[in-house]
Amino acid sequence: MEIKKPTLIVDLNRVKGNMKRMTDKFRSKDIELRPHFKTHQSQYIADMFGDYGVRKCAVSSVGMAKYFSEDGWDDITIAFPANVLEADEMNALAMEINLRILVDSVEKVMLLASRISATIDLFIEIDTGYFRS
C-alpha cells in the first residue's frame, strides 16, 4: 500500500478491544460511560460504542451534537463552553434530545436564559488555578 496524502488507518480489532475494556471497567464500577466523540467524529465508530451499551456521548460543538443526534444519539453533552451565538441551534436541538452544555460565566448563563426556552442541563466550567478546568 502506497500512501501519498494524510490518511486515517484504523485497526478496528484494537478499537473494539479498547471499547470493550473501557465499557467493562466502567460497568464493573456501576459508572455510566459518556465517551467524547471529538477525536473520531464518526457515526460508524459511535455505532460501535452503541454495540457495547453506550447510550450517551460528549462532543465539542453544536454542529457535532446535531450530527450525532441525527444518528439516534439522544443524550449529548457539548464539552466546550457554550457559544451564545448558537443559542437558537442549541434550543432547537434541546427540543429533540437531552442536551447538556458548559458555561463559564454568569453573563453567559443570563444571555442563554434569555434566548433558550427548551430544557438544557448546565455544567459550570471552573479553572481552579492551573489554567485547566
Secondary structure, 3 states (H helix, E strand, C coil): CCCCCCCCCCCHHHHHHHHHHHHHHHHHCCCCCCCECCCCCCHHHHHHHHHCCCCCEEECCHHHHHHHHCCCCCEEEEEEECCHHHHHHHHHHHCCCEEEEEECCHHHHHHHHHHCCCCCEEEECCCCCCCCC
